[in-house]
Amino acid sequence: ETIPVIKNVVHLTYIINPGAAFGLFPHQDVLFLGIVMILLLAFAWLRDRIPQKPVYFPLSIGLLLGGAVGNALDRCRIGGVVDFFDFRIWPIFNVADIAICIGVVCIAFYFWRHD
């Protein structure tokens, strides 16, 4: 089902994505849930060493973890991730995907600018 917000530009399209970004590795739920578990364990182990300055760094970690957990919950509940933002020139994605991308870019920027 799709609902045009701005016809041929922005649509809300309901799909269940059984894979990762762009539908890669479909039906590999154990792999994806394992990656989320590794991220959460790494966070629990290293959280005291996460720099609090600049402020965007811990926020970036939160975005990455929040997006990963959000997608993991979808995978556990329905066997795939609910995607709905459809810009017609890019694969359909969701809010968790946005959070993960922003988090990863900001983390990469931090490590590019700091030792």
All heavy atoms as an XYZ file, in Angstrom:
916
protein
N       0.845     -1.174      0.000
C       0.000      0.000      0.000
C       0.891      1.239      0.000
O       1.904      1.283      0.676
C      -0.892     -0.014      1.242
C      -1.826      1.152      1.314
C      -2.741      1.071      2.525
O      -2.813      0.019      3.158
O      -3.355      2.092      2.806
N       0.522      2.244     -0.769
C       1.285      3.489     -0.825
C       0.338      4.681     -0.806
O      -0.732      4.642     -1.404
C       2.214      3.529     -2.055
O       3.046      4.678     -1.963
C       1.463      3.563     -3.352
N       0.755      5.723     -0.106
C      -0.018      6.959     -0.025
C       0.896      8.094     -0.479
O       1.920      8.356      0.156
C      -0.492      7.232      1.415
C      -1.384      6.092      1.906
C      -1.219      8.571      1.499
C      -1.671      6.137      3.390
N       0.562      8.771     -1.573
C       1.405      9.893     -2.007
C       1.246     11.085     -1.070
O       0.137     11.502     -0.765
C       0.886     10.218     -3.399
C      -0.441      9.558     -3.527
C      -0.528      8.499     -2.496
N       2.375     11.610     -0.600
C       2.392     12.853      0.178
C       2.616     13.999     -0.793
O       1.890     14.990     -0.780
C       3.483     12.816      1.265
C       3.557     14.135      2.019
C       3.233     11.665      2.236
N       3.628     13.854     -1.650
C       3.859     14.727     -2.800
C       4.015     13.776     -3.980
O       5.014     13.070     -4.078
C       5.118     15.599     -2.623
C       5.001     16.481     -1.389
C       5.347     16.451     -3.873
C       6.272     17.228     -1.039
N       3.029     13.758     -4.837
C       2.967     12.754     -5.899
C       4.275     12.659     -6.682
O       4.842     13.651     -7.095
C       1.803     13.076     -6.847
C       1.524     11.972     -7.824
C       0.277     12.244     -8.633
C       0.157     11.134     -9.635
N      -1.143     10.616     -9.784
N       4.745     11.422     -6.853
C       5.978     11.071     -7.565
C       7.244     11.620     -6.917
O       8.310     11.588     -7.529
C       5.909     11.493     -9.032
C       4.841     10.744     -9.782
O       4.624      9.562     -9.548
N       4.149     11.438    -10.667
N       7.134     12.133     -5.684
C       8.315     12.620     -4.969
C       8.433     11.927     -3.618
O       9.436     11.283     -3.330
C       8.279     14.155     -4.786
C       9.484     14.639     -3.993
C       8.197     14.861     -6.125
N       7.424     12.073     -2.771
C       7.426     11.486     -1.440
C       6.145     10.688     -1.260
O       5.053     11.224     -1.421
C       7.504     12.564     -0.330
C       7.472     11.922      1.043
C       8.716     13.431     -0.501
N       6.303      9.415     -0.922
C       5.166      8.547     -0.655
C       5.397      7.851      0.682
O       6.542      7.663      1.106
C       5.026      7.479     -1.738
C       4.561      8.002     -3.048
N       3.491      7.478     -3.712
C       5.009      9.011     -3.835
C       3.302      8.121     -4.848
N       4.228      9.061     -4.942
N       4.326      7.478      1.320
C       4.383      6.580      2.464
C       3.967      5.216      1.942
O       2.824      5.027      1.525
C       3.457      7.046      3.583
C       3.814      8.394      4.199
C       2.780      8.777      5.251
C       5.204      8.369      4.808
N       4.918      4.295      1.919
C       4.691      2.976      1.345
C       5.018      1.922      2.391
O       6.138      1.886      2.893
C       5.576      2.761      0.104
O       5.288      3.794     -0.843
C       5.331      1.406     -0.529
N       4.062      1.088      2.715
C       4.245      0.059      3.728
C       4.855     -1.187      3.102
O       4.289     -1.773      2.179
C       2.892     -0.292      4.357
C       2.961     -1.405      5.367
C       3.330     -1.146      6.672
C       2.657     -2.715      4.998
C       3.391     -2.175      7.600
C       2.717     -3.744      5.921
C       3.086     -3.466      7.216
O       3.151     -4.477      8.138
N       6.035     -1.561      3.603
C       6.638     -2.834      3.202
C       7.280     -3.473      4.426
O       7.619     -2.789      5.393
C       7.689     -2.695      2.078
C       8.905     -1.905      2.550
C       7.113     -2.097      0.826
C      10.122     -2.113      1.674
N       7.458     -4.764      4.365
C       8.231     -5.500      5.361
C       9.523     -5.912      4.667
O       9.503     -6.668      3.705
C       7.490     -6.761      5.860
C       6.119     -6.419      6.404
C       8.344     -7.494      6.892
C       6.094     -5.774      7.740
N      10.641     -5.396      5.155
C      11.949     -5.700      4.579
C      12.564     -6.844      5.377
O      12.929     -6.659      6.533
C      12.838     -4.454      4.634
C      14.217     -4.689      4.065
O      14.547     -5.783      3.630
N      15.038     -3.650      4.092
N      12.720     -8.018      4.775
C      13.305     -9.146      5.500
C      14.829     -9.118      5.526
O      15.453     -9.975      6.145
C      12.812    -10.357      4.708
C      12.710     -9.840      3.312
C      12.269     -8.398      3.443
N      15.432     -8.113      4.884
C      16.888     -8.051      4.809
C      17.445     -6.823      5.486
O      16.795     -6.179      6.299
N      18.667     -6.502      5.118
C      19.338     -5.310      5.635
C      19.076     -4.162      4.660
O      18.111     -4.189      3.911
C      20.835     -5.589      5.772
N      19.948     -3.177      4.667
C      19.814     -2.044      3.746
C      19.705     -2.545      2.317
O      20.412     -3.469      1.911
C      21.023     -1.124      3.896
N      18.798     -1.934      1.568
C      18.558     -2.268      0.165
C      18.076     -3.704     -0.021
O      18.160     -4.264     -1.098
C      19.813     -2.038     -0.687
C      20.460     -0.711     -0.475
C      21.686     -0.609      0.150
C      19.826      0.460     -0.871
C      22.292      0.615      0.354
C      20.418      1.688     -0.664
C      21.654      1.772     -0.053
N      17.596     -4.336      1.053
C      17.108     -5.712      0.966
C      18.208     -6.759      0.890
O      17.948     -7.923      0.580
N      19.455     -6.368      1.187
C      20.566     -7.324      1.151
C      20.413     -8.373      2.243
O      19.909     -8.096      3.321
C      21.893     -6.592      1.338
C      22.283     -5.598      0.248
C      23.513     -4.815      0.664
C      22.534     -6.322     -1.052
N      20.873     -9.551      1.992
C      20.875    -10.668      2.945
C      19.490    -10.941      3.529
O      19.302    -10.930      4.743
C      21.891    -10.426      4.068
C      23.237    -10.015      3.597
C      23.709     -8.734      3.816
C      24.042    -10.903      2.898
C      24.954     -8.341      3.372
C      25.297    -10.520      2.450
C      25.753     -9.237      2.684
N      18.497    -11.193      2.686
C      17.147    -11.427      3.210
C      17.071    -12.655      4.113
O      17.791    -13.634      3.909
C      16.296    -11.615      1.949
C      17.248    -11.998      0.880
C      18.570    -11.366      1.239
N      16.219    -12.567      5.116
C      15.899    -13.660      6.042
C      17.111    -14.132      6.838
O      17.195    -15.307      7.182
C      15.239    -14.825      5.292
C      14.059    -14.388      4.486
N      12.868    -13.982      5.058
C      13.893    -14.251      3.153
C      12.023    -13.634      4.106
N      12.613    -13.782      2.935
N      18.026    -13.236      7.144
C      19.198    -13.558      7.967
C      19.007    -12.966      9.370
O      19.899    -12.318      9.911
C      20.474    -13.022      7.308
C      20.768    -13.596      5.955
C      20.994    -15.091      6.016
O      21.668    -15.596      6.903
N      20.397    -15.816      5.079
N      17.846    -13.217      9.957
C      17.508    -12.611     11.242
C      18.520    -12.930     12.335
O      18.854    -12.073     13.141
C      16.111    -13.048     11.696
C      15.020    -12.487     10.799
O      15.264    -11.467     10.131
O      13.927    -13.088     10.765
N      19.025    -14.166     12.369
C      19.999    -14.538     13.399
C      21.255    -13.671     13.262
O      21.788    -13.187     14.266
C      20.341    -16.047     13.312
C      21.475    -16.408     14.251
C      19.109    -16.884     13.607
N      21.707    -13.448     12.048
C      22.874    -12.595     11.810
C      22.616    -11.175     12.299
O      23.418    -10.610     13.045
C      23.230    -12.580     10.324
C      24.303    -11.572      9.892
C      25.651    -11.947     10.491
C      24.366    -11.489      8.381
N      21.485    -10.594     11.900
C      21.185     -9.210     12.269
C      20.980     -9.059     13.769
O      21.470     -8.102     14.378
C      19.953     -8.704     11.517
C      20.114     -8.723     10.023
C      19.141     -9.267      9.217
C      21.256     -8.214      9.426
C      19.285     -9.297      7.845
C      21.413     -8.240      8.042
C      20.427     -8.776      7.257
N      20.293    -10.001     14.388
C      20.095     -9.933     15.833
C      21.407    -10.162     16.570
O      21.650     -9.550     17.611
C      19.034    -10.943     16.265
C      17.619    -10.648     15.744
C      16.676    -11.787     16.077
C      17.099     -9.327     16.276
N      22.282    -10.986     16.009
C      23.617    -11.177     16.596
C      24.439     -9.896     16.558
O      25.127     -9.560     17.529
N      24.348     -9.165     15.462
C      25.067     -7.888     15.352
C      24.552     -6.902     16.396
O      25.342     -6.206     17.052
C      24.942     -7.316     13.929
C      25.728     -8.185     12.942
C      25.415     -5.866     13.867
C      25.468     -7.868     11.480
N      23.235     -6.852     16.594
C      22.666     -5.959     17.603
C      23.146     -6.369     18.991
O      23.498     -5.518     19.817
C      21.120     -5.931     17.518
C      20.525     -5.152     18.670
C      20.683     -5.345     16.188
N      23.181     -7.663     19.266
C      23.663     -8.133     20.569
C      25.131     -7.745     20.781
O      25.506     -7.317     21.876
C      23.494     -9.651     20.694
C      22.053    -10.089     20.849
S      21.214     -9.342     22.265
C      22.230     -9.879     23.605
N      25.944     -7.870     19.753
C      27.355     -7.476     19.853
C      27.463     -5.975     20.128
O      28.262     -5.543     20.968
C      28.129     -7.882     18.581
C      28.269     -9.399     18.531
C      29.489     -7.192     18.524
C      28.765     -9.946     17.201
N      26.665     -5.163     19.428
C      26.664     -3.717     19.681
C      26.290     -3.394     21.121
O      26.931     -2.571     21.777
C      25.690     -3.007     18.738
C      26.131     -2.751     17.313
C      24.963     -2.219     16.492
C      27.286     -1.778     17.287
N      25.241     -4.057     21.622
C      24.798     -3.795     22.997
C      25.834     -4.262     24.015
O      26.082     -3.572     25.016
C      23.447     -4.454     23.248
C      22.272     -3.835     22.502
C      21.016     -4.677     22.678
C      22.036     -2.405     22.946
N      26.452     -5.405     23.780
C      27.505     -5.881     24.688
C      28.717     -4.953     24.666
O      29.295     -4.649     25.716
C      27.911     -7.312     24.328
C      26.878     -8.393     24.638
C      27.305     -9.729     24.029
C      26.664     -8.513     26.137
N      29.092     -4.496     23.475
C      30.223     -3.559     23.366
C      29.901     -2.260     24.100
O      30.759     -1.712     24.806
C      30.545     -3.287     21.902
N      28.678     -1.787     23.958
C      28.281     -0.574     24.672
C      28.352     -0.785     26.183
O      28.892      0.051     26.908
C      26.871     -0.139     24.272
C      26.329      0.965     25.121
C      26.809      2.260     24.967
C      25.376      0.714     26.093
C      26.332      3.285     25.767
C      24.894      1.735     26.888
C      25.372      3.023     26.729
N      27.805     -1.900     26.673
C      27.811     -2.169     28.112
C      29.240     -2.260     28.640
O      29.542     -1.769     29.739
C      27.047     -3.461     28.407
N      30.133     -2.855     27.859
C      31.510     -3.038     28.288
C      32.302     -1.723     28.242
O      33.131     -1.451     29.099
C      32.162     -4.096     27.399
C      33.570     -4.443     27.749
C      34.096     -4.636     28.996
C      34.644     -4.652     26.843
N      35.417     -4.955     28.915
C      35.786     -4.974     27.600
C      34.740     -4.609     25.461
C      37.010     -5.242     27.019
C      35.965     -4.881     24.878
C      37.082     -5.190     25.656
N      32.027     -0.885     27.243
C      32.832      0.317     27.011
C      32.141      1.621     27.399
O      32.717      2.688     27.205
C      33.224      0.389     25.528
C      34.065     -0.762     25.005
C      34.173     -0.698     23.496
C      35.437     -0.757     25.665
N      30.954      1.582     27.959
C      30.192      2.820     28.170
C      30.887      3.823     29.075
O      30.722      5.025     28.892
C      28.793      2.523     28.656
C      28.725      2.092     30.075
C      27.315      1.912     30.506
N      27.377      1.123     31.727
C      26.370      0.594     32.302
N      25.181      0.754     31.768
N      26.510     -0.099     33.389
N      31.668      3.362     30.040
C      32.390      4.298     30.909
C      33.521      5.020     30.174
O      34.024      6.026     30.657
C      32.954      3.577     32.127
C      31.861      3.068     33.049
O      30.746      3.645     33.027
O      32.113      2.086     33.779
N      33.916      4.490     29.030
C      35.007      5.097     28.258
C      34.503      5.961     27.105
O      35.315      6.505     26.357
C      35.916      3.998     27.729
C      36.603      3.265     28.893
C      37.363      2.043     28.488
N      38.226      2.220     27.336
C      38.882      1.233     26.755
N      38.777      0.013     27.224
N      39.637      1.457     25.717
N      33.194      6.098     26.965
C      32.637      6.926     25.897
C      32.822      8.394     26.267
O      32.351      8.834     27.316
C      31.140      6.628     25.672
C      30.964      5.195     25.160
C      30.528      7.633     24.690
C      29.527      4.744     25.077
N      33.533      9.153     25.446
C      33.725     10.574     25.756
C      32.392     11.321     25.792
O      31.516     11.081     24.972
C      34.589     11.088     24.607
C      35.045      9.899     23.844
C      34.158      8.762     24.198
N      32.248     12.208     26.767
C      31.022     13.005     26.891
C      31.099     14.302     26.094
O      30.089     14.979     25.912
C      30.745     13.296     28.362
C      30.513     12.030     29.178
C      29.391     11.174     28.622
O      28.269     11.641     28.485
N      29.683      9.922     28.277
N      32.295     14.671     25.649
C      32.493     15.862     24.842
C      33.180     15.443     23.557
O      34.087     14.625     23.598
C      33.357     16.894     25.568
C      32.786     17.375     26.869
C      31.695     18.358     26.628
C      31.198     18.842     27.995
N      30.166     19.765     27.948
N      32.830     15.945     22.443
C      31.725     16.848     22.175
C      30.390     16.136     22.375
O      30.293     14.915     22.259
C      31.926     17.272     20.727
C      32.706     16.161     20.107
C      33.544     15.572     21.216
N      29.369     16.900     22.625
C      28.067     16.354     22.997
C      27.471     15.460     21.911
O      26.702     14.548     22.199
C      27.110     17.483     23.416
C      26.687     18.306     22.206
C      25.910     16.931     24.146
N      27.841     15.678     20.653
C      27.253     14.870     19.596
C      27.730     13.421     19.629
O      27.056     12.530     19.097
C      27.493     15.479     18.204
C      28.917     15.386     17.703
C      29.377     14.237     17.075
C      29.786     16.457     17.836
C      30.672     14.144     16.606
C      31.083     16.379     17.365
C      31.523     15.215     16.755
O      32.807     15.137     16.291
N      28.882     13.144     20.275
C      29.394     11.770     20.254
C      28.516     10.801     21.046
O      28.081      9.787     20.500
C      30.850     11.704     20.703
C      31.452     10.345     20.500
C      31.778      9.914     19.227
C      31.653      9.482     21.563
C      32.307      8.647     19.013
C      32.182      8.218     21.370
C      32.512      7.803     20.093
N      28.206     11.067     22.318
C      27.301     10.137     23.009
C      25.901     10.115     22.384
O      25.242      9.066     22.386
C      27.268     10.634     24.451
C      27.839     11.999     24.428
C      28.710     12.100     23.217
N      25.464     11.231     21.831
C      24.172     11.227     21.129
C      24.226     10.320     19.903
O      23.255      9.626     19.597
C      23.783     12.648     20.721
C      23.406     13.586     21.862
C      23.205     15.000     21.335
C      22.181     13.099     22.588
N      25.359     10.321     19.222
C      25.538      9.460     18.049
C      25.479      7.985     18.439
O      24.872      7.170     17.730
C      26.876      9.745     17.369
O      26.948     11.086     16.982
N      26.102      7.646     19.561
C      26.045      6.265     20.056
C      24.586      5.893     20.347
O      24.129      4.805     19.999
C      26.897      6.112     21.339
C      28.373      6.450     21.074
C      26.735      4.719     21.937
C      29.124      5.462     20.252
N      23.856      6.819     20.962
C      22.445      6.581     21.256
C      21.613      6.388     19.997
O      20.727      5.526     19.952
N      21.872      7.196     18.973
C      21.150      7.038     17.709
C      21.425      5.679     17.079
O      20.500      4.993     16.618
C      21.522      8.153     16.734
C      20.957      9.535     17.030
C      21.620     10.585     16.137
C      19.455      9.542     16.830
N      22.690      5.284     17.063
C      23.064      3.995     16.486
C      22.388      2.855     17.244
O      21.749      1.984     16.637
C      24.585      3.823     16.505
C      25.120      2.452     16.114
C      24.733      2.102     14.687
C      26.622      2.397     16.287
N      22.503      2.854     18.561
C      21.914      1.776     19.356
C      20.391      1.791     19.293
O      19.756      0.739     19.173
C      22.385      1.875     20.809
C      23.859      1.569     21.056
C      24.212      1.823     22.506
C      24.197      0.150     20.659
N      19.805      2.978     19.371
C      18.350      3.080     19.314
C      17.792      2.577     17.999
O      16.793      1.843     17.967
N      18.425      2.950     16.899
C      17.980      2.473     15.590
C      18.147      0.970     15.444
O      17.259      0.278     14.925
N      19.280      0.459     15.925
C      19.531     -0.978     15.830
C      18.523     -1.767     16.666
O      17.978     -2.781     16.202
C      20.954     -1.293     16.283
N      18.240     -1.296     17.875
C      17.269     -1.987     18.732
C      15.861     -1.880     18.138
O      15.104     -2.855     18.150
C      17.323     -1.439     20.174
C      16.145     -1.930     20.997
C      18.638     -1.830     20.838
N      15.511     -0.719     17.596
C      14.199     -0.568     16.971
C      13.989     -1.548     15.830
O      12.938     -2.203     15.743
N      14.978     -1.672     14.966
C      14.868     -2.632     13.866
C      14.864     -4.073     14.385
O      14.159     -4.932     13.852
C      15.989     -2.425     12.852
C      15.710     -1.282     11.894
O      14.581     -0.830     11.758
N      16.740     -0.807     11.227
N      15.646     -4.336     15.441
C      15.683     -5.688     16.018
C      14.323     -6.072     16.589
O      13.882     -7.222     16.439
C      16.763     -5.773     17.097
N      13.645     -5.117     17.219
C      12.306     -5.405     17.748
C      11.342     -5.775     16.626
O      10.542     -6.708     16.772
C      11.783     -4.207     18.539
C      12.470     -3.943     19.870
C      11.980     -2.633     20.474
C      12.244     -5.100     20.830
N      11.412     -5.050     15.518
C      10.576     -5.406     14.360
C      10.890     -6.818     13.882
O       9.993     -7.607     13.582
C      10.799     -4.428     13.210
C       9.881     -3.225     13.249
O       9.046     -3.135     14.173
O      10.010     -2.372     12.350
N      12.174     -7.145     13.793
C      12.568     -8.479     13.324
C      12.015     -9.569     14.236
O      11.559    -10.606     13.769
C      14.084     -8.613     13.260
C      14.668     -7.941     12.087
C      16.151     -8.211     11.953
N      16.713     -7.207     11.083
C      16.488     -7.130      9.788
N      15.721     -8.023      9.209
N      17.025     -6.182      9.064
N      12.077     -9.325     15.560
C      11.571    -10.325     16.508
C      10.054    -10.440     16.429
O       9.508    -11.538     16.530
C      11.985     -9.950     17.932
S      13.740    -10.143     18.246
N       9.378     -9.321     16.267
C       7.908     -9.325     16.261
C       7.320     -9.867     14.967
O       6.381    -10.652     14.997
C       7.357     -7.915     16.480
C       7.455     -7.394     17.876
C       6.836     -6.008     18.073
N       6.960     -5.105     16.941
C       5.941     -4.698     16.172
N       4.728     -5.085     16.415
N       6.153     -3.873     15.167
N       7.854     -9.423     13.827
C       7.184     -9.753     12.556
C       8.111    -10.376     11.512
O       7.701    -10.585     10.380
C       6.493     -8.502     11.963
C       7.480     -7.371     11.737
C       5.344     -8.055     12.828
C       6.879     -6.158     11.068
N       9.352    -10.653     11.874
C      10.252    -11.326     10.943
C      10.849    -10.437      9.874
O      11.416    -10.923      8.903
N      10.747     -9.144     10.043
C      11.319     -8.180      9.104
C      11.143     -6.783      9.660
O      10.524     -6.595     10.709
N      11.683     -5.817      8.969
C      11.636     -4.425      9.414
C      10.560     -3.688      8.617
O      10.496     -3.810      7.395
C      13.013     -3.756      9.215
C      12.966     -2.286      9.552
C      14.066     -4.460     10.051
N       9.717     -2.938      9.311
C       8.691     -2.137      8.645
C       9.358     -0.882      8.085
O       9.917     -0.078      8.828
C       7.560     -1.743      9.613
C       6.561     -0.823      8.914
C       6.861     -2.978     10.147
N       9.338     -0.731      6.780
C       9.863      0.454      6.105
C       8.697      1.208      5.477
O       7.714      0.594      5.048
C      10.875      0.057      5.022
C      12.200     -0.422      5.595
O      12.517     -0.059      6.738
O      12.914     -1.142      4.884
N       8.820      2.545      5.405
C       7.678      3.311      4.890
C       8.028      4.608      4.183
O       7.230      5.101      3.407
C       6.672      3.600      6.016
C       7.290      4.177      7.256
C       7.427      5.536      7.402
C       7.722      3.343      8.268
C       7.995      6.074      8.541
C       8.287      3.864      9.415
C       8.422      5.234      9.557
N       9.200      5.221      4.417
C       9.547      6.446      3.695
C       9.989      6.073      2.288
O      10.952      5.348      2.093
C      10.686      7.207      4.379
C      10.299      7.856      5.673
C      11.013      7.595      6.826
C       9.244      8.739      5.746
C      10.684      8.199      8.024
C       8.893      9.350      6.932
C       9.614      9.076      8.079
N       9.288      6.596      1.305
C       9.536      6.229     -0.088
C       9.725      7.503     -0.916
O       8.776      8.230     -1.165
C       8.336      5.422     -0.599
C       8.511      4.928     -2.025
O       9.543      5.214     -2.650
O       7.581      4.249     -2.506
N      10.986      7.776     -1.312
C      11.295      8.959     -2.109
C      11.427      8.634     -3.597
O      11.855      9.477     -4.370
C      12.563      9.638     -1.585
C      12.339     10.362     -0.291
C      12.546      9.726      0.921
C      11.884     11.666     -0.290
C      12.328     10.377      2.114
C      11.658     12.334      0.909
C      11.880     11.684      2.108
N      11.081      7.418     -3.968
C      11.029      6.984     -5.362
C      12.379      6.898     -6.060
O      12.466      6.328     -7.127
C      10.077      7.866     -6.202
C       8.670      7.898     -5.711
C       8.052      6.548     -5.904
N       6.849      6.400     -5.104
C       5.886      5.568     -5.414
N       5.969      4.818     -6.486
N       4.851      5.453     -4.622
N      13.417      7.506     -5.523
C      14.746      7.414     -6.137
C      15.712      6.666     -5.226
O      16.894      6.571     -5.514
C      15.322      8.810     -6.467
C      15.430      9.658     -5.208
C      14.499      9.493     -7.534
C      16.242     10.917     -5.374
N      15.208      6.173     -4.112
C      16.026      5.511     -3.100
C      15.200      4.371     -2.527
O      13.981      4.471     -2.471
C      16.370      6.527     -2.005
C      17.449      6.099     -1.092
C      17.292      5.622      0.178
C      18.850      6.092     -1.335
N      18.505      5.323      0.720
C      19.490      5.601     -0.190
C      19.631      6.437     -2.436
C      20.870      5.460     -0.100
C      21.006      6.297     -2.340
C      21.600      5.825     -1.187
N      15.828      3.300     -2.060
C      15.042      2.240     -1.432
C      14.235      2.769     -0.231
O      14.645      3.714      0.443
C      16.092      1.234     -0.986
C      17.225      1.460     -1.932
C      17.243      2.934     -2.187
N      13.129      2.143      0.037
C      12.237      2.552      1.125
C      12.938      2.292      2.458
O      13.615      1.276      2.624
C      10.902      1.791      1.017
C      10.275      2.062     -0.355
C       9.956      2.185      2.133
C       9.108      1.171     -0.684
N      12.779      3.215      3.413
C      13.473      3.115      4.699
C      12.564      3.600      5.814
O      11.433      3.990      5.589
C      14.790      3.892      4.660
C      14.636      5.355      4.311
C      14.567      6.310      5.314
C      14.553      5.774      2.995
C      14.419      7.651      4.998
C      14.404      7.106      2.664
C      14.338      8.056      3.675
N      13.085      3.585      7.060
C      12.282      3.977      8.214
C      13.068      4.907      9.141
O      14.224      5.252      8.858
C      11.766      2.737      8.964
C      12.876      1.900      9.552
O      13.940      2.384      9.885
N      12.623      0.611      9.686
N      12.468      5.294     10.243
C      13.099      6.216     11.197
C      14.343      5.588     11.821
O      15.364      6.260     12.004
C      12.085      6.642     12.283
C      12.745      7.494     13.348
C      10.920      7.396     11.662
N      14.275      4.299     12.142
C      15.436      3.623     12.724
C      16.627      3.654     11.766
O      17.774      3.847     12.197
C      15.081      2.189     13.098
N      16.374      3.481     10.481
C      17.453      3.544      9.492
C      18.092      4.933      9.464
O      19.315      5.060      9.338
C      16.926      3.197      8.097
C      16.394      1.783      7.995
O      16.790      0.931      8.810
O      15.568      1.537      7.097
N      17.264      5.962      9.575
C      17.784      7.337      9.622
C      18.679      7.513     10.843
O      19.779      8.059     10.756
C      16.630      8.358      9.636
C      15.826      8.289      8.343
C      17.156      9.779      9.866
C      14.513      9.051      8.390
N      18.217      7.030     12.000
C      18.989      7.149     13.236
C      20.334      6.435     13.116
O      21.374      6.975     13.507
C      18.187      6.596     14.413
N      20.317      5.229     12.567
C      21.561      4.468     12.398
C      22.524      5.217     11.487
O      23.717      5.364     11.799
C      21.261      3.057     11.841
C      20.535      2.225     12.892
C      22.549      2.368     11.389
C      19.939      0.930     12.342
N      22.044      5.717     10.362
C      22.915      6.426      9.415
C      23.501      7.694     10.020
O      24.706      7.944      9.890
C      22.148      6.746      8.135
S      21.761      5.296      7.158
N      22.671      8.490     10.679
C      23.175      9.715     11.305
C      24.180      9.367     12.396
O      25.240      9.994     12.502
C      22.015     10.571     11.854
C      21.188     11.133     10.696
C      22.536     11.698     12.751
C      19.903     11.816     11.132
N      23.874      8.364     13.202
C      24.791      7.945     14.256
C      26.134      7.503     13.715
O      27.185      7.926     14.203
N      26.127      6.670     12.690
C      27.382      6.165     12.111
C      28.191      7.299     11.483
O      29.418      7.376     11.662
C      27.093      5.044     11.090
C      28.326      4.725     10.253
C      26.591      3.804     11.800
N      27.544      8.206     10.769
C      28.253      9.332     10.149
C      28.884     10.216     11.222
O      30.048     10.625     11.103
C      27.309     10.146      9.230
C      27.920     11.481      8.841
C      26.965      9.338      7.987
N      28.154     10.502     12.288
C      28.691     11.347     13.357
C      29.833     10.663     14.101
O      30.814     11.305     14.477
C      27.584     11.755     14.329
S      26.409     12.917     13.627
N      29.723      9.349     14.316
C      30.818      8.601     14.958
C      32.058      8.625     14.067
O      33.177      8.847     14.534
C      30.371      7.162     15.274
C      29.344      7.177     16.402
C      31.570      6.289     15.647
C      28.593      5.869     16.575
N      31.869      8.405     12.772
C      33.000      8.466     11.834
C      33.628      9.856     11.831
O      34.858      9.989     11.825
C      32.542      8.066     10.432
N      32.790     10.893     11.862
C      33.297     12.272     11.903
C      34.118     12.498     13.169
O      35.199     13.100     13.114
C      32.133     13.264     11.837
C      32.563     14.699     11.913
C      33.131     15.332     10.821
C      32.412     15.421     13.096
C      33.541     16.651     10.889
C      32.816     16.740     13.178
C      33.378     17.359     12.069
N      33.636     11.997     14.298
C      34.373     12.141     15.560
C      35.761     11.508     15.442
O      36.761     12.124     15.812
C      33.591     11.495     16.709
C      34.374     11.469     17.994
C      34.393     12.590     18.823
C      35.115     10.359     18.366
C      35.124     12.591     19.996
C      35.844     10.348     19.537
C      35.851     11.463     20.350
O      36.585     11.456     21.507
N      35.818     10.271     14.943
C      37.114      9.592     14.855
C      38.018     10.210     13.796
O      39.244     10.120     13.894
C      36.935      8.100     14.621
C      36.538      7.378     15.876
C      35.289      6.809     15.989
C      37.403      7.286     16.952
C      34.911      6.159     17.154
C      37.045      6.648     18.125
C      35.785      6.085     18.225
N      37.448     10.871     12.813
C      38.249     11.584     11.819
C      38.881     12.814     12.438
O      40.017     13.159     12.124
C      37.352     11.966     10.638
C      38.021     12.769      9.582
C      39.148     12.438      8.868
C      37.604     14.047      9.089
N      39.437     13.434      7.971
C      38.511     14.439      8.095
C      36.547     14.893      9.404
C      38.407     15.631      7.422
C      36.434     16.078      8.714
C      37.361     16.445      7.741
N      38.163     13.480     13.365
C      38.626     14.736     13.960
C      39.408     14.563     15.268
O      40.072     15.483     15.705
C      37.427     15.650     14.240
C      36.607     15.961     13.018
C      37.255     16.944     12.109
N      37.314     18.233     12.775
C      38.112     19.218     12.424
N      38.901     19.088     11.410
N      38.111     20.345     13.080
N      39.306     13.393     15.921
C      39.937     13.176     17.219
C      40.777     11.906     17.204
O      40.533     10.997     16.452
C      38.875     13.066     18.323
C      38.040     14.296     18.467
N      36.902     14.506     17.706
C      38.179     15.369     19.272
C      36.381     15.679     18.041
N      37.123     16.226     18.982
N      41.727     11.860     18.129
C      42.558     10.658     18.274
C      41.793      9.563     18.972
O      41.002      9.780     19.838
C      43.823     10.961     19.076
C      44.766     11.874     18.277
O      44.687     11.854     17.045
O      45.565     12.563     18.912
